Amino acid sequence: LVGNSIDRLRSAYQDALKRDPDMTIALFSLAGIEMLSNDIEVSAKHYEQFLDRWRGAHDYVRDAQLRLRQIYPVLGDQYMRRRMPNEAGRVLERFVELGGQSPQVYTNLAFVYAQKEQYQRALEHGKHALRLAPDFGRAHFSLGLIYEAMGRPSEAVKHYQLVLDSQVQDDRLAEQARLQIKKLMHR
C-alpha cells in the first residue's frame, strides 16, 4: 500500500468509529494499518482497545494477541533506548502476560527492575531468561550488574565470567564483562 492509500484507509476506519463507536472490528483493522505505517505504539493501543471490547470470534483475539506479542518486544526496546523504563516494563510485562517467551524480553525486564532498585524482581527475570537460554550472555551480564548493585561481588563475578565462557558474539559485551571482573577483583 502506498502512503496515500494508507492515509485514506486510516481515515475511513476512524470515520467509521466516529459514526459507530461499537464497530470494534474497525479497531482491529486500524491497528493493522498503523502496524503497516510502522507506528507500533498506536497499533498496540488499538489492538489493546480491540481486545477490551471484542465479543466475537476468538480467531480475532488470537490474531490480536499474536500481533501484540510481535510488537511489544520491539516497543519495549524502543522505550529502553529512550530511557523510559516504566513504559518498557509495562509493555514487556504485557508481552509475558500474553504468553510471550523471550530471553531478550526477560533480560530487558531484569534491567528495568534493576533501574528501579527492585532487585528481587530483577533477579527473577534474569534467571527466567537463563532458563529459556542458558548461554545467553546478556542475561548473565545483567545478573552480574544486579548482584553487583546488591553488594554481592562474588556472584557478580561468576556471571561476568559466564558471559566470557558463553563465547558471546558481542565483543563489546565481552569487554565490559572483563572490565567488571577486573574492577571487582581489585576492590
N, C-alpha and C positions, 0 to 999 in steps of 0.2 A: 504494500500500500504506500502510495506517495503521501508526503506530508499533508498536502491539501485535502486528500481523501480522508486521512485520519482525523483531521480537524473537523470535517463535515460529519463524520460518524460520531465523534465525541459530542459535538453539538446536538445531533439528533437524539442521542441517548440522554443527554442532560435535559433536553426539552421534554422528552417522554417522561422522565422522572418528575419534572415540574408539574406536568399535567396530571400524572398519576403516581404519587409517591409510593404506592403499594406495588408498582411494577418492579418487583425485586429482581427479576431476571435481567432487567436493564443494568443493574449494578454489576452483575457478573460480566456482561458484555463490555461495559465501560471499564471495568478492571482490566480486561484483556486488551482493550485499546490503549490504556495507559502503559501496560506492560510493553506493547509494541513500540510505544513512544519513549521507552526507557525511563519513564517516571515511575520507578518501582515503589516509591513511598506512597504516592497517590493510588497506585494499583493495589497495594496491600490494604490501604484504608478501605477501598471499595470492596475487595474480597471479604474483609472482616465484616463490613456492613451487610454484605450479602449473606454471610454465614449467620449473622444475628437474626436476620429477618426471613430467610428462605424456609418454606414449609413443604416444598415439592419433592421431586425425585432426588433420591440420595446420590445419584451419579454426579449431580452438580456440586453437592457438598464435597464429595471425594475429589473432584477436579479442583475446586477452590482450595481445599486443604493442600493438595499436591502443589499447586502454584505458589501458595504461601511458603511451603517447605523449600521451594526453589528461590523465592525472593528473600526470605528472612536472613539466611547466611550472608548474602551479598549486602543487604541493607545494614546488617549488624557490622560488617567490615567497614562500610562507609561511615557509620556513626563512630566506630572506633578511631578511624583516621581523622575524623572531625573533632575528636576528643569529647564525645558525648556519651559517657559510659551509662548513664541512666537509660537513654533511648536504646543503646546497644543491648543492654541487659534485658530490657523489655521485649525486644523483637527476638532475641536469641532464646529467651525463656519460652516465648510463644512457639518458636520452632520446635523446641523439645516437647512442649505440651501437645503439639500436633503430631507427635510420634517421630520427629526427625532424630536421626542418629548421625553425628559427625564429630570426629575427634577435633577438628578445627573449631567447631562451634563450642564444644565443651572447654577447649583451651581458651577461647575468647571469653567465655563466661568466667573462667578462673581469673583472667586478667581484670575483668570488670569488678568482680567481688574483692580482689586484692586491692584495687584502687580505692574501694570503699572501706578498706580495712576490715572486711568481713572474711577473715582468713579461713575459718572452718568451711564456709560455703565455697570459697575459692579452692581449697584442698579437695573437697568432694568433686567439684567439676574437673579439676586437673586429673584426679585419679580415674574419673569416669572416661576421660579422653584416652588414658593409657589402657583401660580395659578394652576400648574399641581398637586401639592401635598401639601395642606395647612398645614399639620402637619410634614413636612419634617424637622427634627431637624437640619441637616447640612445646609440647606438653611437659617434657622433662625440664626444659628451661623455665617454663612458667612455675613449675613446682619448686625449682631451685630458688627463684625470686621470692616466692611465697614463704618458704622455710627460712630464707634469709631475713625477710621482714619480720618473721615471728621470733627471731633470735635463736634459730636452730641451725647453726652453720654446718654441722656435720651432715645433716640430712640435705642441706642445700648443695654441698659439695658432691654428695652422692648423685644427685640428679643432674648437676652440671657435667659430671663425669659420664653419666649415661647419655647425655647429648653427644659427647665425643665418641662414645662406644657405638652409638647407633649409626655411625657413618652418615651423618646428616649431609645432605647435598648443599645446604646453605652455608657457605664459607663464613659469612658474617656471623651467623648464629654460633657456629663452632668457635670462632674467635672470641665472641662475647662470653661463651662458656669458659674458655681458657682464662680470660681476664677475671671473671668472677671467682674461679678457683684460686687463682694467684692472689687476688685481693683477700679472700677468706683465709688462705694459708699463712698470710703474713700479718695477721692480726695479733 
